[in-house]
Amino acid sequence: MTDTAWDSLWIDAAVATLDPDRPGAYGLVPDGAVAVAGGRIAWAGPRADLPPGAARETHSAGGGVITPGLIDAHTHLVYGGNRAREFELRLTGATYEEIARAGGGIASTVAQTRAADADSLLAQARPRLRTLMAEGVTTVEIKSGYGLDRETEMRMLRVARTLGKTEPVDVITTFLGAHALPPEFAGRPDAYIDHICTDVLVQVAEAGLADAVDAFCDTIGFTPEQTERVFKAAAAHGLPVKLHAEQLSDQKGAVLAARYGALSADHLECLGDDGVAALAAAGTVAVLLPGAFYCLRDTRVPPVDRLRAAGVPMAVATDCNPGSSPVTSLLLMLNMACVLFRLTPEEALAGATRHAARALGLGDDRGMVRAGMRADLAVWDISEPAELAYAIGANPLRAVVKDGVVRD
């Protein structure tokens, strides 16, 4: 019998597999080993059970913890300029809706993004992405939505694709043309939705620039009826959907998203019981965004207890954007998800790995340390997984493995 040959082997670690088929919290293997071959996990489990084999490289985790690579399943990372002035206004009492209706908010970033060429957008976005990567992120979703015209929306998506080709991270792109009403369509939201569905989305799909389609269904966004038209157009092009839902009010967006088999419904502070039931029945992931909740000084918490009781998978993401969540730390979001939303540290970490992968339609490919999964791993100088959510502002990252290769 010939021993197995691996590309690499990781030992001297507790392995938090996040595999629900393994017993105990985090699917933890206290003295574990992970073997990698061909960019995939070839074997993971107790070191004592490691099958006979040889690895070209053996790495010690130094007694730390190995987790799946982190996944940020909701960002608006590509944009022009900033909105620091609005931060000041909110501190004086102005609400998010008041700022938006006065021409600030998303409209402000649209103007700055339209004025930026691709090189400028790339130069502004790359440091944000690298900050996320420095905390163990191996997959990130990036939305458009700050162009609101064909040219700029496609430019944003091309920049996002370029980031995925030039940085050692997987970038999943989402077309968010139905993010807000642009000034040239003021007072004509239905005409704008027509434009999105019959022009911009068509061009985006034909160019292969988007992996999914999103919309903002709320009082300062679009109605459920308008959102459904976007969903139908996405389906016509074979693109899955997701939705900004129930952030400011209960518009029944989550129910609509579930009806269309959405990958995720995101925000959800105002989610009702019917929305919880719909998400559970559809298997749609609830993406929680504590950064926006914190920055907007919101007081209505997503119904975590009801989501948990219904078995709805809960992801945790940064919502990195210039207005309501200028956040580039997914580790900080783990802490906020626990402190503000009362997730357990295990739920928070699952939310940035296993459930985040599912929110991007990648649940069969990554997000767990399991044989056959993509070999995206994060190695941490910690003694137990809960430390990742516990320590505020800490970054105990030791190493990242992306597609089986140690990332520089």
Stockholm file with secondary structure:
# STOCKHOLM 1.0

chainA/1-408         MTDTAWDSLWIDAAVATLDPDRPGAYGLVPDGAVAVAGGRIAWAGPRADLPPGAARETHSAGGGVITPGLIDAHTHLVYGGNRAREFELRLTGATYEEIARAGGGIASTVAQTRAADADSLLAQARPRLRTLMAEGVTTVEIKSGYGLDRETEMRMLRVARTLGKTEPVDVITTFLGAHALPPEFAGRPDAYIDHICTDVLVQVAEAGLADAVDAFCDTIGFTPEQTERVFKAAAAHGLPVKLHAEQLSDQKGAVLAARYGALSADHLECLGDDGVAALAAAGTVAVLLPGAFYCLRDTRVPPVDRLRAAGVPMAVATDCNPGSSPVTSLLLMLNMACVLFRLTPEEALAGATRHAARALGLGDDRGMVRAGMRADLAVWDISEPAELAYAIGANPLRAVVKDGVVRD
#=GR chainA/1-408 SS CCCEEEEEEEEEEEEECCCTTSSSGGGEEEEEEEEEETTEEEEEEEGGGCCSEEEEEEEEEEEEEEEECEEECCBCCCCSSCCHHHHHHHHTTCCHHHHHHTTCTHHHHHHHHHTSCHHHHHHHHHHHHHHHHTTTEEEEEEECCSCCSHHHHHHHHHHHHHHHHHSSSEEEEEEEEETSCCGGGTTCHHHHHHHIIIIIHHHHHHTTCCSEEEEEESTTSBCHHHHHHHHHHHHHTTCCBEEEESSSSCCSHHHHHHHTTCSEEEECTTCCHHHHHHHHHHTCEEEECHHHHHHTTCCCCCCHHHHHHHTCCEEECCCBCSSSCCCCCHHHHHHHHHHHHCCCHHHHHHHTTHHHHHHTTCTTTSSSCCTTSBCCEEEESCSSTTHHHHSTTCCCEEEEEETTEECC
#=GC SS_cons         CCCEEEEEEEEEEEEECCCTTSSSGGGEEEEEEEEEETTEEEEEEEGGGCCSEEEEEEEEEEEEEEEECEEECCBCCCCSSCCHHHHHHHHTTCCHHHHHHTTCTHHHHHHHHHTSCHHHHHHHHHHHHHHHHTTTEEEEEEECCSCCSHHHHHHHHHHHHHHHHHSSSEEEEEEEEETSCCGGGTTCHHHHHHHIIIIIHHHHHHTTCCSEEEEEESTTSBCHHHHHHHHHHHHHTTCCBEEEESSSSCCSHHHHHHHTTCSEEEECTTCCHHHHHHHHHHTCEEEECHHHHHHTTCCCCCCHHHHHHHTCCEEECCCBCSSSCCCCCHHHHHHHHHHHHCCCHHHHHHHTTHHHHHHTTCTTTSSSCCTTSBCCEEEESCSSTTHHHHSTTCCCEEEEEETTEECC
//
